[in-house]
């Protein structure tokens, strides 16, 4: 019994870094769908062209996003879908509202 | 503030990344500098156009049907012409596969190169007029061509392999602030203060 518990503890200790890494960085590349791999690859190439400061900002925001509870992340995804679905005029209006809202904060 | 610094801060301002103090300084500069106002308007339009880029190319039902019809015709043609010898009995199958692959590659190539689905009507939006009545460049001119057409590598670079979701969700991450406060932003009113001609906010010096 003790031996089993010890083995379980060792396995847990071995698995913990991988779990932590997944929590921090998300899914591994192999788990992405082909469409997601395309999107990630294209965005990666755009990312490489950004100045270093912008890259760091993105990484910081990504960590904020990863640290959010799953429901909150889901809410943001839904908001993004809504935003993408807006006609160009309404989207521009939203951006104008965002600047106005940001200025009032 | 000099124009060089103002331009350095512009993308951060568009993304809502600028601190309120810097934002005020930038607004102060923009109020006095028409060239930087124009630059900011272009930056905003570019970033909006970038966000509007499709994640994937749509293929119309018409193109799909036409492709399938051509493949069927090619296969039937091959079957009719197939000689009776033993090894050539297998010819229709690779011919069918080749024809399918060729038509698909052609279709994807057309869509990716032109951004236009063959057979779909080309819609050209009327040029937008800004507050001064000057025609702005149509979105098609602002939208940069899709430069990254090559397939992702089997072995991704270290950065991409380390955090692929960063790049999958980059559009969300870029707009994190907007999306987090989406509802509050939507209920914000625009009509209490008039915007400046460039669509910029008036400088807030308070």
Interface residues (C-beta under 8 A of the other chain):
Chain A: X24 X25 X26 X27 X28 X29 X32 X35 X36 X37 X38 X39 X40 X41 X42 X43 X44 X45 X46 X47 X54 X57 X58 X59 X61 X62 X64 X65 X66 X76 X77 X79 X80 X82 X83 X88 X91 X92 X93 X94 X95 X96 X97 X98 X99 X100 X101 X102 X103 X104 X105
Chain B: X11 X12 X15 X16 X17 X20 X23 X44 X48 X52 X55 X56 X139 X147 X148 X151 X152 X153 X156 X157 X159 X160 X161 X162 X163 X164 X165 X166 X167 X168 X169 X170 X171 X172 X173 X174 X175 X176 X177 X178 X179 X180 X181 X182 X184 X185 X186 X188 X189 X190 X193 X195 X199 X200 X201 X204
